[in-house]
């Protein structure tokens, strides 16, 4: 895959907006599995691929890219979402990401795409396609202006309603 698909934040010049719509991702995630077993997440930001992600975001923010992530989630939250909420300060906000949470019941009247995506510079969308159990299958890049507009409007609608990470408490 090219960097534009595999790591779209690395190609952003002004903005990178990520909309997450799943309540669980890769069940083989070792950091998540360790957290399930121990209730702790030691040095997760130092482990691959997390260290590379942290560096990518920090580099993007340093060059002036506004990186935002909105998570639409079910409540009560899944164990995976609780783990994500706990590691967000370590993996995301400490690198400069602005993260918000929107309980799904507050999004029922919003038109949202069917899968997660990155919106890069308001000009390109990178969709993430997953298997039913949450494993990433592939990324798909789209530059069609109608699709980009739909994704931008969906992200903005979620963002306006979503709760900033430091104010959200998982139910």
GINOR-V840595 format. One line per field, one symbol per residue. burial: I if it has 9 or more other C-alpha atoms within 8 Angstrom, else O. Layout:
burial->???
//
This chain:
burial->OOIIIOIIIIOIIIIIIIIIIIIIIIIOOOOIIIIOOOOOIOOIIOOOOIIOIIIIIIOIIOOOIIIIIIIIIIIOIIOIIIIOIOIIIIIIIOIIIIIIIIIIOOIOOOOOOOIIIIIIIIIIIIIIIIOOIIIIOOIIIIIOOOIIIOIIOIIOIIIOOIIIIOOIOOO
//
